[in-house]
Amino acid sequence: MKTDSTATRTLKTRTRSDWGWILALVLTIATVSTGACQTAPPKPIEHAAQAERPILILVSLDGWRWDYLDRAVTPRLNALAASGVRSEGLIPQFPSKTFPSHYTIVTGLYPEHHGIVANNMLDATIGERFSMAAPTSRDSRWWGGEPLWVTAERQGHIAASMFWPGSEVDIGGVRPSHWRPFVDATPNRERVQQVLDWLQLPELQRPSFLTLYFSTVDTIGHTFGPNSTEVLEAAAGLDEEIGALVDGVNALGGLSSRVHYVIVSDHGMSETANDRIVTLDDYINVDTVDIIGVSPVVGLWPRTDTVDHVYAALKDKHPSLSVYRREEVPAALHYNSNPRIPPIVTIADDGWSVGTQRQVSQWRNGTRSVGGNHGYDPSAKSMQGLLIAVGPQFRRGLIIPPIENIHLYEMMAHVLGLRPAANDGDASATTAMFRD
């Protein structure tokens, strides 16, 4: 695992009994991102129990707050929750942002350990700036740990990704056998259909681990806020897509008895307002620092000033802005051992925003949405997301307390019968979810 903090932590490694078989990965998966579906040549897998393998579909409803399930009209998701396991909340890691959280879910690692410490980053060794939409996000040097699709492929399974942060990247020499380059304009029903198409492949080519990603609720939540009618309408729309997925799987004939659904969100959403903003220009000369990230977590890399001077100028100057040197970030946040974390980290209180005067002007002029945001301390209830797990191995009608998303990698590896890579999760945290 390529991270900058391997020597600073102890990772838990677990051993599971395999299924009495040993498979060799005989193809190197090489794909070229052309904007179309990427598929590696079929693997010549020979395995008597192939048709009995569990199938797991991991679905992300980006930005789905824990309480949307009860507030929106979501009959299909509620039916799944009633027939499986539902958590009262899924607790993200810090920062509760899209890329760090999604990659934690599939690696079981804290962001400071897997290396995706923010949606936007600097790395002095790489010498480039990382952002979600930039070509740098497809550079394998940024991505540490072992995502579940790599774990699966290395152990002879076939994986497919209908969007997920990191799935377009060659990680440890491996990509999913099937994947699509991220295009947010892709209609939601097309995303569902692609997953169903992969599941209709011949048995020896059919993936046993698939991901599916929807961004609608997050986009609407940012624009209108988590308490808006619009976000509940968006949630109802995604419920229909989940229904289309389940109905499509059920129509495949016999496959539904093997399928497990793990439906998650990467974070929740907090209501913001124009009268809850901290303006950095009130305290420092923003031209003397390189500002990384956007509200509510802003990192500062001093350019023509010193860390100590910038820190002193900001520390304790506003009651709704916490300011830390990297090494002093609270241990509970697991956010101080990776050199990609900026020397100064500022964190706005839940519901507050922090930015430069230019950004604040854009927010207040309505040219940038301030209805809702995320990224706050995961201890805030507003940051908790969704977890529903349904399938033959899961208990029925069980509601569990809020659980941290770092434990999901171990749980999903167990469902698929995989030996998990080293990670920060705890298999015992999800034991109660499984049938005897």
Secondary structure, 3 states (H helix, E strand, C coil): CCCCCHHHCCCECCCCCCCCCCCCCCCCCCCCCCCCCEECCCCCCCCCCHHHCCEEEEEEECCCCCCHHHHCCCHHHHHHHHCCEEECCEECCCCCCHHHHHHHHHHCCCHHHHCCCCCEEEECCCCEEEECCCHHHHCHHHCCCCCHHHHHHHCCCCEEEECCCCCCCCECCECCCEECCCCCCCCHHHHHHHHHHHHCCCHHHCCCEEEEEECHHHHHHHHHCCCCHHHHHHHHHHHHHHHHHHHHHHCCCCHHHCEEEEEECCCCCEECCCCCEEEHHHCCCHHHEEEECCCCEEEEEECCCCHHHHHHHHCCCCCCEEEEEHHHCCHHHCCCCCCCCCCEEEEECCCCEEECHHHHHHHHCCCCCCCEECCCCCCCHHHCECEEEECCCECCCEEECCEEHHHHHHHHHHHHCCCCCCECCCHHHHHHHECC
